[in-house]
Amino acid sequence: MRSSSRALAAVALAAAVATGAAACSSSSSSTTSSSSSSSATSAASGSSSAAATANLTIWADTTSGGTGPSDLALKALAQSFNASHPGDNITVDFISDANIKTQLQTAMGAGNEPPVFWTWGGGVLDQYIKAGKVVPLGTTSTATYLSNFLPSTLGAVTFNGQVYGVPVEGTQPVYFFYNKQVFSDNHLTFPTTWSGLLSTISTLKAKGIAPISLAEGGQWPGLMYLEYLTDRIGGPSVAKALQDNAPDAWKNPAITEALTDIQALAKAGAFNKGFDSTQFNGQSDALVTSGKAAMQLMGDWDLGSANQTFVNAGKMGMAAFPSVGSGDPADLAGNTATYLSISTAASPAQQAVAKEFFSSALASSDYAKKQVAANEVPVTTGADSYFTGPLAAYQKQIYASVQNAPSFTYSWDQMLVPSLGTPMLTNLQKIFDQTETPAQFEAAMTTAAASAS
């Protein structure tokens, strides 16, 4: 899934200001950045304690040149930490979202990685862990500050029982967002079962309304259907087998059924006309807010991208993906969070300072409040009382669902090793277009997985 909470925060903040509400690159080393990056630096004076002191750089992702609300919150946190920890100096270098993965991969390969780096977790992080490039942080028992984070959000950075990253941005689960007026006018409530969804689709089709807006022109929106259907049918262990690249994991019956259900939706005309060329930014949202379509399956960034007058007026409904099979309907899929990890290239003193920053700053209620002010949904415990403003009702619902989720499966295009992303999305689009069978999809992905690195 391609959106980010920085993008959501920037859009939603602008909308909140407009309505008078509260604010809802490139680098060659770990200590320098190009003109497309910006830094948060605070002068440090002599230390008054015997703790290790160090200078260290954090590489962080940005979609706004380091000036977005989330960027500013992280910079302010680093500055506050520097001021309260004499002798330490943390610098945040922001690298564009388009470049950070490649830049980090290059740095890792050259042994020139930064002391602390941003990650989505999942398969990419696991590769770095297996290469001995990432410092384990411990468990919630041995590093107790990790218990300050909602358990479902640590799965993407937990490998072999060890946690390798700490959340730095808010959570982005996926929900159905729907036009309340369309449902009310047609005497419908949002369905909680798959059969109920099919019935709702039939009713809306008969009224000349596109039941579901789908921006499959970007390919990634369709993946959310495969993620949820697979979980609802077979549970989270199916996705875990994919992440582990287990033999024949793509041939799991739950995936077969999920692909079959997707094609059943397509055959029933559930999606808007031209869905395979529709884009997310501006197009698919407009279909829902205008009433031309009834609903859209999307990450919670949809609250910031859709028409803000419509959203702030409470006209947008938000609902969980319906139950299908034996999977738990409280499970979530989406972007659990984004994270910061410590590289093994960091010196012992840098590692000590980074861990102190993680425990005393990133895991703090103060930072959670800064995230809320940046219009994010933080993943620290006890944050449910921090939400105010026009999006508070949505944010509280999001926080509660993450807090109570038995499992939160990370977006597959980030969970899996990078080489599987393109074939997965390309073949899945063929499933939606009904030009490929589920068996062909599974065969293609099994072949790709066999050569994945």
C-alpha positions in Angstrom: 0.0 0.0 0.0 1.5 3.2 -1.1 0.1 6.0 1.0 1.7 7.3 4.1 0.6 9.0 7.3 2.8 12.0 6.5 0.7 12.6 3.4 -2.5 12.1 5.4 -1.4 14.5 8.1 -0.5 17.2 5.7 -3.8 17.1 3.9 -5.9 16.8 7.1 -4.0 19.6 8.8 -4.6 21.9 6.0 -8.3 21.0 6.1 -8.5 21.5 9.8 -6.9 25.0 9.6 -9.3 25.9 6.8 -12.3 25.0 9.1 -10.8 26.8 12.1 -10.2 23.5 13.9 -7.1 22.4 15.8 -4.3 20.9 13.6 -5.7 17.8 13.0 17.4 12.8 -1.8 20.0 11.4 -1.5 22.9 10.9 0.9 26.3 9.4 0.7 26.9 8.7 4.4 25.1 8.5 7.7 26.1 12.0 8.6 25.4 14.0 5.5 22.4 14.6 3.2 21.6 16.3 -0.1 19.8 19.5 -0.7 16.5 17.5 -0.8 16.9 16.5 2.8 16.6 18.6 6.0 17.9 18.1 9.5 16.9 18.6 13.1 20.0 19.5 15.1 20.3 20.9 18.6 23.6 22.0 20.1 24.6 19.7 23.0 26.6 20.8 26.0 28.6 18.7 28.5 27.1 15.7 30.0 26.2 15.6 33.7 25.8 11.9 33.9 28.0 8.8 33.4 25.8 7.5 30.6 27.2 7.0 27.1 27.0 10.1 24.9 27.1 10.2 21.1 26.1 12.0 17.9 23.9 10.0 15.7 21.9 10.4 12.5 18.4 9.1 11.8 17.3 8.6 8.2 13.6 9.2 8.0 11.1 9.0 5.1 9.3 12.2 4.0 6.6 13.0 1.4 6.8 16.7 2.1 10.5 17.6 2.1 10.8 17.4 5.8 8.2 20.1 6.4 5.0 18.1 7.0 3.3 17.9 10.4 4.7 14.5 11.2 8.2 15.5 10.1 8.1 18.6 12.3 6.9 16.4 15.3 9.8 14.1 14.9 12.3 17.0 14.6 10.9 18.6 17.7 11.2 15.3 19.6 14.8 15.0 18.6 15.5 18.6 19.7 13.8 18.1 23.0 15.8 14.9 23.6 19.1 16.7 22.8 18.2 19.5 25.2 17.5 17.0 28.0 20.5 14.8 27.3 23.6 16.9 27.4 26.4 15.5 25.3 24.0 13.7 22.9 23.1 15.1 19.5 20.5 13.4 17.3 20.1 14.7 13.7 17.1 13.7 11.6 17.8 13.6 7.9 14.6 13.4 5.8 14.9 11.5 2.5 12.1 11.5 -0.1 9.7 8.6 -0.1 10.7 7.9 -3.7 14.4 7.5 -2.8 14.7 6.2 0.7 14.4 2.4 0.0 17.0 2.5 -2.8 19.3 4.8 -0.9 19.2 2.6 2.2 19.7 -0.5 0.2 22.8 1.0 -1.4 24.1 2.2 1.9 23.6 -1.3 3.5 25.4 -2.9 0.6 28.4 -0.5 0.9 28.6 -0.8 4.7 27.7 2.9 5.0 24.4 2.7 6.7 23.2 5.3 9.2 23.1 4.5 12.9 19.2 4.7 12.9 17.0 4.2 9.8 13.3 4.3 8.9 11.6 1.1 7.8 8.2 -0.3 7.0 9.3 -3.6 8.6 8.3 -6.8 6.9 10.3 -8.6 4.3 12.8 -5.8 3.6 13.7 -5.4 7.3 13.9 -9.2 7.6 16.5 -9.3 4.8 18.7 -6.7 6.6 18.3 -8.7 9.9 19.4 -11.9 8.2 22.4 -10.0 6.8 23.4 -9.0 10.3 22.6 -5.3 9.8 20.0 -4.7 12.5 20.3 -4.6 16.3 17.7 -6.5 18.2 15.9 -4.4 20.8 14.7 -7.3 22.9 11.2 -8.4 23.9 8.4 -6.7 25.9 9.8 -8.5 28.9 13.5 -7.5 28.5 12.9 -4.1 27.1 9.8 -3.0 29.0 9.3 0.2 27.2 8.1 -1.9 24.2 5.0 -2.6 26.2 4.0 1.0 25.7 3.1 0.2 22.1 -0.1 -1.6 21.1 0.8 -5.3 20.7 -0.7 -5.7 17.2 1.6 -3.0 15.8 4.9 -4.8 16.7 4.3 -7.8 14.5 5.9 -6.2 11.4 9.2 -5.8 13.2 9.2 -9.0 15.3 11.3 -11.9 14.1 12.3 -15.0 16.0 10.8 -13.5 19.1 12.9 -10.3 19.0 11.7 -6.8 18.2 13.8 -4.9 15.8 12.1 -1.6 15.4 10.0 1.0 17.3 6.9 2.8 15.8 7.6 6.3 14.7 4.4 7.2 12.8 0.8 6.6 13.3 -1.2 3.5 12.3 -3.1 3.1 9.0 -5.5 0.2 9.0 -7.8 -0.4 6.0 -11.6 0.0 6.3 -14.6 0.4 4.1 -15.4 4.1 3.8 -19.0 4.7 2.6 -21.4 7.4 1.8 -23.9 7.4 4.7 -26.6 9.2 2.6 -26.5 6.7 -0.1 -27.0 3.9 2.4 -29.7 5.8 4.2 -31.6 6.7 1.0 -31.6 3.0 0.0 -32.6 1.7 3.5 -29.3 0.0 3.9 -26.9 -0.6 6.9 -23.3 -1.5 6.3 -23.1 -5.3 6.0 -21.1 -7.4 8.5 -21.1 -10.6 6.5 -19.9 -11.5 3.0 -23.4 -12.6 2.0 -24.7 -9.3 3.3 -22.2 -7.4 1.2 -23.2 -9.3 -1.9 -26.9 -8.5 -1.2 -26.0 -4.8 -0.7 -24.1 -4.8 -4.0 -27.2 -6.3 -5.8 -29.5 -3.6 -4.3 -27.2 -0.7 -5.2 -26.7 -2.1 -8.8 -30.4 -2.2 -9.2 -30.6 1.5 -8.3 -27.9 2.5 -10.8 -25.3 3.2 -8.2 -21.8 1.8 -8.5 -21.5 -0.3 -5.3 -17.7 -0.1 -4.9 -15.3 2.5 -6.1 -12.0 0.8 -7.0 -8.8 2.7 -8.1 -7.2 -0.3 -9.6 -5.3 1.9 -12.1 -2.6 2.1 -9.4 -2.8 -1.7 -8.8 -2.2 -1.5 -5.0 -5.8 -0.7 -4.1 -6.9 -4.2 -5.2 -4.4 -5.8 -3.0 -6.5 -4.8 0.1 -9.2 -7.2 -1.1 -6.8 -10.1 -1.3 -5.3 -9.3 2.1 -8.6 -9.1 3.9 -10.4 -12.0 2.1 -7.4 -14.3 2.8 -7.4 -13.4 6.5 -11.2 -13.6 6.8 -11.1 -17.1 5.2 -7.9 -18.6 6.5 -6.7 -16.4 9.4 -3.3 -14.6 9.7 -1.2 -17.7 9.5 -1.7 -17.7 5.7 0.0 -14.3 5.3 2.7 -15.4 7.8 3.6 -18.3 5.5 3.9 -16.0 2.6 6.2 -13.7 4.6 8.3 -16.7 5.5 8.3 -17.8 1.9 7.2 -21.3 2.9 7.0 -23.9 0.1 3.7 -23.7 -1.8 2.4 -20.9 0.5 0.7 -19.2 -2.5 -1.3 -22.4 -3.1 -3.1 -22.2 0.2 -6.9 -22.9 -0.2 -7.7 -19.6 1.5 -5.9 -17.7 -1.2 -7.7 -19.7 -3.9 -11.0 -18.9 -2.3 -10.1 -15.2 -1.9 -9.1 -14.9 -5.6 -12.3 -16.6 -6.6 -14.3 -14.2 -4.4 -12.6 -11.2 -6.0 -13.6 -12.5 -9.5 -17.1 -13.0 -8.3 -17.3 -9.3 -7.3 -15.9 -8.3 -10.7 -18.4 -10.6 -12.5 -21.3 -9.2 -10.5 -20.3 -5.6 -11.6 -19.5 -4.6 -8.1 -16.9 -2.0 -9.2 -17.2 1.3 -11.0 -16.9 1.4 -14.8 -13.3 1.7 -15.8 -12.0 0.6 -12.4 -8.8 -0.7 -13.9 -7.8 2.8 -15.0 -9.2 4.8 -12.1 -6.7 6.4 -9.8 -6.9 6.9 -6.1 -5.9 10.6 -5.8 -9.0 12.6 -6.5 -10.9 10.1 -8.6 -12.0 7.1 -6.6 -12.8 9.3 -3.5 -14.9 11.7 -5.6 -17.1 8.8 -6.8 -18.0 8.0 -3.2 -18.5 11.6 -1.9 -20.6 12.5 -4.9 -22.8 9.5 -4.4 -22.0 8.0 -7.8 -20.5 5.1 -5.8 -21.4 3.8 -2.4 -18.2 2.7 -0.8 -14.4 2.3 -1.1 -12.0 -0.1 0.6 -9.0 2.1 1.6 -6.5 2.9 4.3 -7.4 5.4 7.0 -5.6 8.1 5.0 -8.8 8.3 3.0 -10.1 10.6 5.8 -7.5 13.1 4.7 -7.7 12.6 0.9 -11.5 12.7 0.5 -13.5 16.0 0.3 -12.9 17.5 3.7 -16.3 19.3 4.0 -17.9 15.9 3.4 -15.7 14.1 6.0 -15.8 16.8 8.7 -19.6 16.9 8.4 -19.7 13.3 9.5 -21.1 12.1 6.1 -18.5 9.5 5.6 -19.1 6.1 7.3 -16.3 3.7 8.3 -16.8 0.0 8.7 -14.7 -3.2 9.2 -14.3 -5.7 6.3 -17.1 -8.2 6.6 -16.7 -11.7 8.0 -16.3 -14.4 5.4 -15.1 -17.7 6.8 -13.3 -18.9 10.0 -11.0 -15.9 10.2 -11.6 -13.4 13.1 -13.6 -10.4 11.8 -11.7 -8.2 14.3 -8.4 -8.8 12.5 -6.9 -5.8 10.6 -4.9 -5.4 7.5 -3.0 -2.3 6.4 0.1 -0.3 7.4 0.5 -1.2 11.1 2.9 1.8 11.5 6.3 2.8 10.2 9.4 2.2 12.4 12.9 3.2 13.3 15.6 0.5 13.7 19.2 0.6 14.8 21.9 -0.6 12.5 24.8 -2.8 13.7 27.1 -0.1 12.2 26.3 2.1 15.1 28.9 2.3 17.8 28.0 1.0 21.3 27.6 4.6 22.5 25.3 5.4 19.5 23.3 2.2 20.2 22.8 3.2 23.8 21.7 6.7 22.9 19.3 5.4 20.2 17.7 3.0 22.7 17.3 5.8 25.2 15.7 7.9 22.5 13.3 5.0 21.7 12.4 4.4 25.3 12.2 7.9 26.7 10.9 9.8 23.6 9.3 7.6 21.0 7.4 5.6 23.6 6.3 8.6 25.5 2.8 10.1 25.9 4.3 13.4 25.0 5.2 12.2 21.5 1.8 10.5 21.2 0.2 13.9 21.8 2.5 15.4 19.1 1.3 12.7 16.7 -2.3 13.5 17.4 -1.6 17.2 16.8 -0.2 16.1 13.4 -3.5 14.3 12.8 -2.1 10.8 13.2 -3.4 7.9 15.2 -0.5 6.9 17.5 0.1 3.3 18.6 1.2 4.0 22.2 -1.0 2.7 25.0 -3.4 5.1 26.7 -3.7 7.5 23.7 -7.5 7.1 23.3 -8.2 10.2 25.3 -6.0 12.5 23.2 -8.3 12.9 20.1 -10.1 16.1 19.5 -11.4 18.0 16.5 -13.6 17.0 13.5 -11.9 13.7 13.0 -12.0 12.6 16.6 -14.8 10.1 16.2 -13.0 8.4 13.4 -9.7 8.4 15.1 -11.1 6.9 18.3 -12.7 4.1 16.3 -9.4 3.5 14.5 -7.4 3.4 17.8 -9.9 1.1 19.4 -9.8 -1.4 16.5 -6.0 -1.5 16.5 -6.0 -1.8 20.3 -8.4 -4.8 20.2 -7.1 -6.5 17.0 -6.2 -10.1 17.5 -3.9 -9.8 14.5 -2.8 -6.9 12.3 -1.4 -8.1 8.9 1.0 -5.7 7.3 0.4 -4.7 3.7 1.6 -7.5 1.6 3.6 -5.3 -0.8 5.7 -4.2 2.2 5.5 -7.5 4.2 7.0 -9.6 1.4 10.5 -9.5 0.0 10.8 -6.7 -2.6 11.2 -8.9 -5.6 7.6 -10.3 -5.2 5.8 -6.9 -5.2 5.6 -6.3 -8.9 4.6 -9.9 -10.0 2.0 -10.0 -7.2 0.3 -6.7 -8.2 0.6 -7.4 -12.0 -1.0 -10.8 -11.7 -3.6 -9.6 -9.2 -4.8 -6.9 -11.6 -5.3 -9.7 -14.1 -7.6 -11.4 -11.6 -9.7 -8.3 -11.3 -9.8 -8.0 -15.1 -10.7 -11.7 -15.3 -7.9 -12.4 -17.7 -6.2 -14.9 -15.4 -7.5 -17.7 -13.3 -6.7 -18.2 -9.6 -4.7 -21.2 -10.5 -2.6 -19.2 -12.9 -2.1 -16.5 -10.3 -0.9 -19.0 -7.8 1.4 -20.7 -10.3 3.0 -17.4 -11.2 3.5 -16.4 -7.6 4.9 -19.8 -6.7 7.5 -19.5 -9.4 8.4 -15.9 -8.4 8.6 -17.0 -4.7 11.0 -19.8 -5.6 13.5 -17.4 -7.0 12.9 -14.6 -4.5 15.8 -13.2 -2.6 
